Amino acid sequence: MRNKLKDLAWRLAGNYEDFSMENRMFNIISIVALVAIGVALPINFLLGFPTSVLLFTAGIMLLQIYLYYLSRFKKRFHVSRILFAILSYVFLSVNYFFNSGINGPTILGFFLTYIFLIAIYNRSSYWLWTIMHFLTVMLLLTVDYYYPSLIVNSYTSETERCIDITITFTLMLFFSYVALGFIKSNYETEKASSTEKTIEIEEQNKVLAKVNEEKNKLFSIVSHDLRSPLNTIQSYLELLSFDVLEEKERKIAEKELVSLTKNTSDLLFNLLSWSKTQMEGVNTKLKTHNLFNILASTINTQHAIASQKDISFSNGIDKEAVAVCDEDMLQLVVRNLLNNAIKFTPSFGKISIYTKQDADNITICVSDSGKGIPEEQQKEIFSLKIQSTYGTNKEKGIGLGLVLCKEYIELQNGHIWFDSEPDVQTNFYISLPVT
């Protein structure tokens, strides 16, 4: 029963999306005022109030119904609360003169309306209603004192007076309880909603901070990691075009030019792939693939590059190994891992790629005998905070490579990790589901 009454009160007050907290309070206070007037009418009739007073009270009730309609359904809250304040002062002042003045219960009504006005107006206007109530009551008491003949004594006995004041006090106590209970409930709900919004804003700020960090890293790569090799390529081309190099120097320059062009191309490919992931998302096409078949061309290309540094290269991928993956994504990841392994492995070193399988997953391992990853860099290896470094032959690292690898593997429901021992070996592992 209590929950039903609470639900009814919320429906009468209005929802959070369309009504402010003050507006909802005014709506519920209007209902309380209507009920109070509705109860007062028959009591005044039984106490023998003049017909004019009863008609006036009924008129006030109709006006209050209109104010509620204006606020709740026409959404003209600001107009309604001004008219409500005026109506309250008029009704209570008239009631004071026709209901025994200071000897009647009207003074109690001013306390109740004061609470109501404080509830539906901002804190900045509290002083106004405090002064208005004080001046109005002082004026009524002054008139009562100096012109007592203007006050109509509505009681025929002291018993009637005690009954009227008792009933009025009880009703006002009850209506204050209802109104203040609703106000507190509104406040707690608003506070909870505000806390949720604050948490949501904080989460959005974290996301924005991350996006901003990624944007700064992107600009850094474009302005430095991409511009620097392009300037070097331009310088080599100018030297070659001027024909000032000896044959041996020309061959060295041409070899460097090919290496720089390849690195810049790889960097640009990673940059465009990562940018597309961040801005548009990726449409992952997961299918069951034979790993040996889809990685054959990528491994053969990297094998040829490794041979130029006299690095021994072994392909231990099981010819029957399968995984649920996106073919293009996995090729990009393996190409980046092998590319890094070649860069950071000295001549006559070793690189191997092989697979291990259990019931649910298959793991691809890329192992090299290179310079390893310094311990202070290992925590940030898959983040944008890591700085690209130079390989054993001064090859420039491909920015974003491992960041892209991590994102692409996770998009395939996989996992990537590594272990590294500086100057001994580094192993990167990719785990993918087999079904």
Secondary structure in CASP SS format (residue, H / E / C, confidence):
PFRMAT SS
TARGET T0000
AUTHOR 0000-0000-0000
METHOD secondary structure of the structure
MODEL  1
M C 1.00
R H 1.00
N H 1.00
K H 1.00
L H 1.00
K H 1.00
D H 1.00
L H 1.00
A H 1.00
W H 1.00
R H 1.00
L H 1.00
A H 1.00
G C 1.00
N C 1.00
Y C 1.00
E C 1.00
D C 1.00
F C 1.00
S C 1.00
M H 1.00
E H 1.00
N H 1.00
R H 1.00
M H 1.00
F H 1.00
N H 1.00
I H 1.00
I H 1.00
S H 1.00
I H 1.00
V H 1.00
A H 1.00
L H 1.00
V H 1.00
A H 1.00
I H 1.00
G H 1.00
V H 1.00
A H 1.00
L H 1.00
P H 1.00
I H 1.00
N H 1.00
F H 1.00
L H 1.00
L C 1.00
G C 1.00
F C 1.00
P C 1.00
T H 1.00
S H 1.00
V H 1.00
L H 1.00
L H 1.00
F H 1.00
T H 1.00
A H 1.00
G H 1.00
I H 1.00
M H 1.00
L H 1.00
L H 1.00
Q H 1.00
I H 1.00
Y H 1.00
L H 1.00
Y H 1.00
Y H 1.00
L H 1.00
S H 1.00
R H 1.00
F C 1.00
K C 1.00
K C 1.00
R C 1.00
F H 1.00
H H 1.00
V H 1.00
S H 1.00
R H 1.00
I H 1.00
L H 1.00
F H 1.00
A H 1.00
I H 1.00
L H 1.00
S H 1.00
Y H 1.00
V H 1.00
F H 1.00
L H 1.00
S H 1.00
V H 1.00
N H 1.00
Y H 1.00
F H 1.00
F H 1.00
N C 1.00
S C 1.00
G H 1.00
I H 1.00
N H 1.00
G C 1.00
P C 1.00
T H 1.00
I H 1.00
L H 1.00
G H 1.00
F H 1.00
F H 1.00
L H 1.00
T H 1.00
Y H 1.00
I H 1.00
F H 1.00
L H 1.00
I H 1.00
A H 1.00
I H 1.00
Y C 1.00
N C 1.00
R H 1.00
S H 1.00
S H 1.00
Y H 1.00
W H 1.00
L H 1.00
W H 1.00
T H 1.00
I H 1.00
M H 1.00
H H 1.00
F H 1.00
L H 1.00
T H 1.00
V H 1.00
M H 1.00
L H 1.00
L H 1.00
L H 1.00
T H 1.00
V H 1.00
D H 1.00
Y H 1.00
Y H 1.00
Y C 1.00
P H 1.00
S H 1.00
L H 1.00
I C 1.00
V C 1.00
N C 1.00
S C 1.00
Y C 1.00
T C 1.00
S C 1.00
E H 1.00
T H 1.00
E H 1.00
R H 1.00
C H 1.00
I H 1.00
D H 1.00
I H 1.00
T H 1.00
I H 1.00
T H 1.00
F H 1.00
T H 1.00
L H 1.00
M H 1.00
L H 1.00
F H 1.00
F H 1.00
S H 1.00
Y H 1.00
V H 1.00
A H 1.00
L H 1.00
G H 1.00
F H 1.00
I H 1.00
K H 1.00
S H 1.00
N H 1.00
Y H 1.00
E H 1.00
T H 1.00
E H 1.00
K H 1.00
A H 1.00
S H 1.00
S H 1.00
T H 1.00
E H 1.00
K H 1.00
T H 1.00
I H 1.00
E H 1.00
I H 1.00
E H 1.00
E H 1.00
Q H 1.00
N H 1.00
K H 1.00
V H 1.00
L H 1.00
A H 1.00
K H 1.00
V H 1.00
N H 1.00
E H 1.00
E H 1.00
K H 1.00
N H 1.00
K H 1.00
L H 1.00
F H 1.00
S H 1.00
I H 1.00
V H 1.00
S H 1.00
H H 1.00
D H 1.00
L H 1.00
R H 1.00
S H 1.00
P H 1.00
L H 1.00
N H 1.00
T H 1.00
I H 1.00
Q H 1.00
S H 1.00
Y H 1.00
L H 1.00
E H 1.00
L H 1.00
L H 1.00
S H 1.00
F H 1.00
D C 1.00
V C 1.00
L C 1.00
E C 1.00
E H 1.00
K H 1.00
E H 1.00
R H 1.00
K H 1.00
I H 1.00
A H 1.00
E H 1.00
K H 1.00
E H 1.00
L H 1.00
V H 1.00
S H 1.00
L H 1.00
T H 1.00
K H 1.00
N H 1.00
T H 1.00
S H 1.00
D H 1.00
L H 1.00
L H 1.00
F H 1.00
N H 1.00
L H 1.00
L H 1.00
S H 1.00
W H 1.00
S H 1.00
K H 1.00
T H 1.00
Q H 1.00
M H 1.00
E H 1.00
G C 1.00
V C 1.00
N C 1.00
T C 1.00
K C 1.00
L C 1.00
K E 1.00
T E 1.00
H E 1.00
N E 1.00
L H 1.00
F H 1.00
N H 1.00
I H 1.00
L H 1.00
A H 1.00
S H 1.00
T H 1.00
I H 1.00
N H 1.00
T H 1.00
Q H 1.00
H H 1.00
A H 1.00
I H 1.00
A H 1.00
S H 1.00
Q C 1.00
K C 1.00
D C 1.00
I C 1.00
S E 1.00
F E 1.00
S E 1.00
N E 1.00
G E 1.00
I C 1.00
D C 1.00
K C 1.00
E C 1.00
A C 1.00
V E 1.00
A E 1.00
V E 1.00
C E 1.00
D C 1.00
E H 1.00
D H 1.00
M H 1.00
L H 1.00
Q H 1.00
L H 1.00
V H 1.00
V H 1.00
R H 1.00
N H 1.00
L H 1.00
L H 1.00
N H 1.00
N H 1.00
A H 1.00
I H 1.00
K H 1.00
F C 1.00
T C 1.00
P C 1.00
S C 1.00
F C 1.00
G C 1.00
K E 1.00
I E 1.00
S E 1.00
I E 1.00
Y E 1.00
T E 1.00
K E 1.00
Q E 1.00
D C 1.00
A C 1.00
D C 1.00
N E 1.00
I E 1.00
T E 1.00
I E 1.00
C E 1.00
V E 1.00
S E 1.00
D E 1.00
S C 1.00
G C 1.00
K C 1.00
G C 1.00
I C 1.00
P C 1.00
E H 1.00
E H 1.00
Q H 1.00
Q H 1.00
K H 1.00
E H 1.00
I C 1.00
F C 1.00
S C 1.00
L C 1.00
K C 1.00
I C 1.00
Q C 1.00
S C 1.00
T C 1.00
Y E 1.00
G C 1.00
T C 1.00
N C 1.00
K C 1.00
E C 1.00
K E 1.00
G C 1.00
I C 1.00
G C 1.00
L C 1.00
G H 1.00
L H 1.00
V H 1.00
L H 1.00
C H 1.00
K H 1.00
E H 1.00
Y H 1.00
I H 1.00
E H 1.00
L H 1.00
Q C 1.00
N C 1.00
G C 1.00
H E 1.00
I E 1.00
W E 1.00
F E 1.00
D E 1.00
S E 1.00
E E 1.00
P C 1.00
D C 1.00
V C 1.00
Q E 1.00
T E 1.00
N E 1.00
F E 1.00
Y E 1.00
I E 1.00
S E 1.00
L E 1.00
P E 1.00
V C 1.00
T C 1.00
END
